[in-house]
Amino acid sequence: MTHYVPLNKTDHATHGWRKAESLSFAAEQSAVAVLLDELPHLLPTLPLAFIRHATDDGAGRYELMALLSVTPKLNLFVAPDGRWLGGYLPAEFRGYPFRLIPEQSSGQRVLCFDQDSGLLSDQPAADGVPFFDADDNLSPSMQNVLSFLNTCEQSRKQTQYAVDTLTEHGLMTPWPIKLNTGEENAHEVKGLFRIDEAALRSLSGDALQTLAQSNALSLAYAQLLSQHRLQGLSKLYDLQARAKQAQTPLSKDDVEGMFGAQDDTLKFNF
């Protein structure tokens, strides 16, 4: 569980944080929200899908996700010792243990820290990075964190606009998935959505231009192209099962041999 609290000078002036040395915090995350800017980095390894969130008006709103497994509370790309087995690491994971979260009163996003992360430091000079400097301003490292999160937030808005544009053009369709996970019967997943390719092909030229201008057209084709990466997830299940039988940990080389080495990261890393 996570417990995000706003960073402030009153409570955190003398505190800091230790950088996460493992991805164990994401070990039970079977999907992760991703951004338009990340698509070229994600396509080599991860299938993309949309999930539908309930809204007050009943219409629902879709969100772009990368699938990390089809089993609840399982991330195939995190090894038992917390190593990341994939190539590109999604921005949401790189931002941890920080997040920009809207205030309930104003709606303005504020910088928050996961207090249950185990990464809070009472003596940042000795074993971490301070949140604030001697003048009670964000430390240089924290300014980099905030800059990274702000860049991600801008990309998130652009991504959501593209997703909303796809929705407005009637391009979302349910995506029931059956995948071999090593169990006797194929694992069936419901609640995911994908692009309706037939509906996309039937759009008028003006509609396609609207999609192109919002980057929604690129997103639509990225999602369609990513679907064959489900085969990679199935292979990962098989690799995990064989590693368990042999009592040897799955290595990054095993995964890179399956997908090809992918070590690129976005320029706004911190």
N, C-alpha and C positions, 0 to 999 in steps of 0.2 A: 504494500500500500504506500501511497505517496501522501505527503502533508505539506503543501506549499504555503509558505508564509511570506508576506512582503518584506523585503530588506529595508531597514531604516536605521538611521544613526543612533537612535535611542537604545535599541535592543542589540544592535550588531556592530557598534563602533569599534569594539576590540576583538571582534571575531573574524574568522576567515573560512576558507574551504580547502579541502584537499581534492586534487583532481582524481576522478574515477580511474582506477587501474584495471577494471574489468567491466564487462557488459552484463554482469549478473543481474543488474536492475531491470534488464530487458528480457530476461530468460523466459518469462511467462507471457510475453507480448507476441501474439500470433499475427498481428498486422500493425503497420505504422503509417501515420499520416505523412504524406510526401508532397513535394512542391514542383511546380512547373520547371524551375531551374535545375531540378535534379534528374529530370527524365533521361537525358543522355547517359547519365551515370547508372541509372537503375535498370535500364532495358537489358543490359547484358546478363543480369542474374534474377531479377524479381518480377513476378507477374503483378500487374496493376488491376485494381478493381475499385468499385465505388460501394460505400455503405450508406444507408438511408437513416437519417436522424429524424425523429418525430419533431414537429413544430406545432405551435399553438393553433395555427390555422388548419392543421390536418394535412397540409400539402406535402410536408416532409422536405428535407434538404439533403443533398448528397455530398459526400466527402471522398476525395481521392485517397486511396490507401495502397500500400505495397504489402503483399501477402508474404508472411514469414513462415507460415505453415497452415494446414487446414485443421489442426487439432487445437481446441481451446487450451489456453495457458501453456503453449509450447512455441518456442522460437527455435527453429532448426539451425539458425545461423549463430547461435550462442552455444559454445561448448560448455560442458559441465564445470570447467575451471574458469569460466567467464570470458574466454577468448572469443573475439569476433571472427567467424569463419568465412564471412563474405569478403568481397573486395571493398566496394564503396560503402561507407557507413552513413546512413541517412542523417540529415541535419537534426532531426528531433532527438536522436541519441547523442549527437555531438554537443548539443546544448545542455544536456543534463549535467548537474542537478538544478539548472535554472530554467525559468519559463516566464514569459510575459503573460499575465493573467488580468482580465478586466476587473476593475473595482465594481462592486455592486451598486454603489451610489452614483458614480460618474460614468462608468463604462470605460474609463481610460485604463489602458493596460499599464501595469506596474511590474517591476522586476521582482520576481519571487524565487525563493530557494526551497528545495525539498528538505524539510527539517528531519524527515525520517530516512534520509539517504545514507546516514552514517558518515557523511563527508564534512560535517561541521567541525571547525577547529577553534578551540579556545585559545590557542597559542600559535597564531598563523606565522609569526616570525620564526618559529622553530620547525613547524611541520605542515605549513600550508601557505596560502595566498590570502592576504588581508582583503576584506571587503572595501574598507575605506582607508584613506591616507591620513596623515597627521592633521590635515586641514578639514577633515570630515567630508572630503569629496571622494567619489568612487576612485579606487586605486586604478592604476593603468591597466592591470589585468582585467579588472571588472569593467572598465570602459570598453575593452575589446569584446568581452562577453556581451555587453549591452548592444554594441554595434552589430555583432553577429546576429543577435536575436531580433533586432530591429530590421535587419536585412531579410531575415527569414519571415518576419511578420509582413513586410511589403510583398514578398513573394507569395505568402499565404493568401493575401487579399486578391492578388492577380490570379492565383490558382482557383480560388473559390469563384471568382467572377467567370472564369472559363467553364468551370463545372456547372454553374447556374445557367450559363448560356446553352450548354448541351442539354440541360434539363428542359429549358424553355422550348427547344426545338424537338422535344419528344424522342430523344435518342437514348434514354435509359431503359434497359430491359433486364429482367431477372437473369441471374447467371448461376443456375444450380450446378455444382461441381461434384464429380465423383473422382476420387483419386486413390490410387493404391498407396497405402501407408504401411504395408507389411502385415496388416490384419487379414483375417480370413476373407472378409468382404470389403469391397471398396468403400472408403469413407465418403459420406455424402455431406456436402456443406450447402446450407441455404442462407438467404439473407444478403447475398452479394449481388451486385449489378455490374453490367458491362455495356459497351456501346452496341446499339442495334445497327449492325452494318447495313442491312437492307434499307432501313430508314435513312441512314446517312447517304446512301447512294441515290436515294430518291429526292433529296433536297434540291431546291431551285438554285440557280447560280447566285442569286442575291443572298439566299440563306447561307450558302457556303462562304460567300464573301464576309458575311457577318461573323461566322465562326472563325474564319482566318484572322480577322482583325482583332479578335479577343484571345487569340492563341488556343481557342477551343478546338479548332480543326487539328492542330498538331497534337493536342492532348488525346483527341478521339483516336487518331491513328496509332499513337503511342500505346494506348490501352489495348487496341486490337493486336498490335504486333507483339505485345508482352504476353499474350495469353499462352503461347507455346512454352513459356517458362514454367508452367505448371509441371511439365515433364521433369524439370530440374528439381522441383520440390519432391517429386516422387523418388528420384534418384537419391536425394538427401536422406529420405526416410530409409531407403535401402542401405546407404552407407552407415547411418547411425545404428541400424540393426546389426550389420556385420561387425562394426567396431565393438558393439556391446557383447556379441558372441565371442569375439576374440579377446575381450577384456583389454582393448587398447583404445586410447582416446582418438577421436576423429581429429585429423590435422587439417590445417589450412591448405596444405599441399593437395590433400584429397579433394577439397572443394574447388581449388583453383584448377586442378586437372579436369574437373567436370565442366566448369564454366569458362575457364581461361582466367588468368590473373587480371584483376581489376583493382588497381590501387589509387585511382584518381580521386581527388576530393575537390570540393568547390573552393573557389578563391577566398570566400568569406569565412573560412574556418578560423577558430581562435585557439 
